[in-house]
Amino acid sequence: MQLQGKIALIPGASRAIGREIARKLAKEGVNLILPTFDWPESVQDMEQEFKGLDIEVLILPCDLREPNQVQKMVAAIKKRFGALHILVNNIERGGMPIVHGSYDLAHNHEQWDLEIDTTLKAKWLLFHHCLPMMKQSGSGAIVNISSISALTGRSGPAALLFNDAYSAANRAISSFTETWAREAAPEIRVNELMLGLIEHRHGERTRGWSAMKDEEKQELLTHTLLQRTGTAEEVATATLFLVRDADFMTGTVLRMDGGFCLGGEQVPDIAEGILTQEG
């Protein structure tokens, strides 16, 4: 898909991964809608960066968990741009067990709902209210950002990082991806980018990573075939591929985890067998 002049909605651009995705699309000449909610210092920094670019940028506050606010945002997009071609569904909230502890603790009494509403409900609201305008706008692409917690759950070395509700919500995103691919076709492609341990997101430079012991960090890296975490720039490159280059892909889950889900198992030398040359 040719991207120059297209319109993209990218939530989460005040944080590292969303910011890199927005930068990558802006370099392709894509005009941006960047909804904001929390992290005021990061939002201010984002505004300063993108308002100086030679593209149109709409930055507006929106609680993406609230249907009325999402509807108002979509109306503002239609009024400003008259079209929408790209939705990068980059919104989630997951409480790391190593940071938050059990759901039974008093400070976590809203944590379960927060993880479900932000990781799952908000994605559905964005798709549901954006799809009519996207189909009217011609060819386009949706990328659902998800997590390998969908596959691991709260188990193994990643149990320190992936909470139950967050994992269940991510498991459901793959169902959304397949259903939405059917619903949005043929104008709109819908694919999913499932992330492993990424810097700023379950990797380095997060509270959870800082709270872990060195041996716990090493266990996570050892479980990852490539022996490292990923970067936001690598996530942005994969997102750009799904938006710009993957014209014959829809309903697909692209896993980007450095081999974490394949880790923990060794390939031994092949067995000698019990048969002889004589049979």
C-alpha positions, 0 to 999 in steps of 0.5 A, spaced: 500 500 500 502 506 498 502 510 504 504 518 502 498 522 504 494 516 508 491 517 515 493 513 521 490 512 528 495 510 533 494 510 540 499 509 545 504 514 541 506 517 548 510 511 550 516 508 546 513 503 542 507 507 539 512 513 538 517 509 534 511 506 530 508 513 529 515 516 527 516 510 522 509 512 519 511 519 519 517 518 515 513 515 509 508 521 509 502 519 513 498 524 517 497 522 524 491 522 529 495 521 536 490 520 542 492 521 549 490 519 556 495 519 561 503 520 562 502 527 561 510 528 561 510 523 555 504 527 552 508 533 552 514 531 549 510 527 543 507 533 542 513 537 541 516 532 536 510 531 531 507 538 531 514 540 527 513 535 522 511 536 515 505 532 516 498 533 519 497 531 526 491 531 530 493 530 538 486 529 542 485 527 549 480 520 549 479 515 554 479 509 549 475 505 554 469 509 553 464 508 547 462 516 547 469 518 547 471 514 542 465 516 537 467 523 538 474 522 536 472 518 530 467 524 528 473 529 529 477 525 525 472 525 519 471 532 520 479 534 520 481 529 515 474 526 511 478 519 511 482 513 515 486 508 512 490 505 518 489 503 525 495 501 529 491 498 535 496 499 540 493 499 547 493 495 553 494 495 560 497 489 564 499 489 571 506 485 572 505 480 578 512 482 580 510 489 581 503 488 583 502 482 586 496 478 587 489 480 585 486 479 592 491 485 594 487 491 596 491 496 591 489 491 586 481 491 586 480 494 580 486 491 576 483 485 573 477 490 570 483 495 568 487 489 564 481 487 560 478 494 559 484 497 556 487 491 553 481 488 549 475 492 550 478 498 547 481 495 541 474 493 540 471 500 540 476 502 536 475 497 530 468 498 531 467 505 530 473 506 525 471 501 520 465 504 517 470 510 515 476 506 513 471 502 508 469 508 505 476 510 505 478 505 500 484 500 501 487 500 508 490 496 514 489 494 521 494 492 526 493 489 532 498 489 537 498 483 542 503 479 547 505 472 547 502 472 554 496 469 550 500 463 549 504 462 555 499 465 560 502 466 567 507 460 567 514 459 566 519 464 567 514 469 564 510 468 570 513 474 573 511 479 568 504 476 565 498 477 569 492 472 568 487 477 566 492 480 561 494 474 558 486 472 557 485 478 554 491 477 549 488 470 547 482 473 545 485 478 541 487 473 536 480 471 535 478 478 534 484 478 528 480 473 525 473 475 525 475 482 523 479 480 517 473 477 515 468 483 517 473 488 514 475 485 507 476 486 501 478 493 503 481 493 509 487 488 511 487 486 519 493 482 522 496 481 528 503 483 531 504 478 537 510 481 541 515 478 546 519 481 551 521 488 548 525 494 551 520 499 555 514 493 554 516 487 559 523 488 558 529 493 560 526 500 562 520 497 565 518 497 573 518 489 572 524 488 569 528 493 574 524 489 580 527 482 578 533 479 580 539 478 576 538 470 575 530 471 574 532 476 568 537 471 565 532 465 566 528 470 561 533 471 556 536 464 556 529 462 554 529 466 548 532 463 543 536 470 540 538 471 547 536 478 548 529 482 548 527 486 542 527 494 541 521 498 539 524 500 533 524 493 531 516 493 533 515 499 528 519 496 522 515 489 523 508 494 523 510 498 517 511 491 513 504 489 515 501 496 513 505 497 507 508 491 504 503 485 506 498 486 501 496 479 501 496 478 508 490 478 512 487 474 518 495 473 520 498 473 527 506 475 526 509 473 532 515 477 534 518 474 540 526 472 539 524 465 539 521 465 547 515 461 545 520 455 542 525 456 548 526 451 554 527 445 549 533 443 546 534 439 540 538 433 542 543 429 537 539 424 533 538 417 536 542 411 534 536 407 533 535 400 534 535 397 527 542 394 524 544 394 517 541 387 516 534 389 518 
